């Protein structure tokens, strides 16, 4: 569910992304490796969903307005981390030629 959010600030996006990647690396090394392998770039962009994956450039587009960190920072950090793993899994599936 998308929430009204102020425009994303590049520094805020970078901080949240680093925190989410760190969280994945601490609690799920296997999936962190998946993110490292299948996501080359994480880019902020308004989307129709929280995240989108492009297999050609290994690009993950994230819309932080789906993660209202101000209301519950820990919960939405975990949700953001899960979104990154989810998008990387699209790359994993594509690499195995699974339709």
C-alpha distance (Angstrom), angle and dihedral (degrees) to the residues before:
residue distance angle dihedral
X1 . . .
X2 3.75 . .
X3 3.79 117.8 .
X4 3.76 130.0 -158.4
X5 3.76 104.7 -99.0
X6 3.75 135.4 169.0
X7 3.79 116.0 -103.1
X8 3.77 111.0 -72.9
X9 3.77 115.0 -99.9
X10 3.82 114.6 -143.1
X11 3.81 92.3 -129.8
X12 3.81 92.1 50.2
X13 3.80 91.0 48.8
X14 3.81 91.5 49.6
X15 3.82 92.8 47.7
X16 3.81 93.7 48.6
X17 3.80 91.7 46.0
X18 3.81 93.3 50.8
X19 3.82 90.1 47.5
X20 3.82 91.7 50.3
X21 3.80 92.7 48.3
X22 3.79 90.4 47.9
X23 3.81 90.5 50.9
X24 3.81 91.2 52.4
X25 3.81 91.6 47.5
X26 3.81 91.4 52.0
X27 3.79 98.7 48.2
X28 3.80 107.7 25.0
X29 3.80 115.5 28.1
X30 3.81 93.7 173.0
X31 3.78 93.4 55.8
X32 3.81 91.2 41.6
X33 3.80 87.4 59.0
X34 3.80 87.9 50.4
X35 3.79 90.6 53.9
X36 3.81 90.2 48.1
X37 3.79 92.2 49.9
X38 3.80 101.0 42.6
X39 3.81 104.0 32.3
X40 3.78 115.8 64.3
X41 3.82 96.5 165.1
X42 3.79 133.8 23.0
X43 3.79 109.8 -159.4
X44 3.78 131.6 -178.0
X45 3.80 113.6 -125.0
X46 3.77 135.1 147.8
X47 3.81 105.9 -104.7
X48 3.76 139.4 178.6
X49 3.81 85.1 -117.4
X50 3.79 136.4 27.8
X51 3.79 92.7 -95.1
X52 3.79 142.4 9.2
X53 3.79 130.5 -167.4
X54 3.80 129.3 -148.9
X55 3.79 111.6 -163.4
X56 3.80 94.9 -164.3
X57 3.78 95.4 64.7
X58 3.81 97.1 19.0
X59 3.79 86.3 -120.8
X60 3.78 124.5 161.1
X61 3.80 115.4 -161.5
X62 3.78 114.5 -159.5
X63 3.81 129.1 -167.9
X64 3.81 106.9 -156.9
X65 3.81 91.7 -165.6
X66 3.82 85.6 82.1
X67 3.80 89.3 62.7
X68 3.83 110.7 59.9
X69 3.80 95.4 -166.8
X70 3.80 92.1 177.1
X71 3.82 92.5 68.3
X72 3.84 96.6 49.8
X73 3.83 114.6 -5.6
X74 3.81 98.1 -173.4
X75 3.79 94.7 47.4
X76 3.80 94.9 47.9
X77 3.80 92.5 44.3
X78 3.82 87.6 56.8
X79 3.81 89.8 46.8
X80 3.80 91.2 50.8
X81 3.80 90.7 49.2
X82 3.81 89.6 49.9
X83 3.81 90.1 50.6
X84 3.81 90.4 54.3
X85 3.81 90.8 50.5
X86 3.82 89.7 46.5
X87 3.80 92.6 52.6
X88 3.82 92.2 45.5
X89 3.80 87.8 52.8
X90 3.81 88.4 61.7
X91 3.81 86.4 60.6
X92 3.80 91.6 47.0
X93 3.82 90.9 51.5
X94 3.80 92.7 46.7
X95 3.83 91.8 49.4
X96 3.81 87.8 58.9
X97 3.82 91.7 49.8
X98 3.79 91.5 -119.6
X99 3.82 109.1 157.0
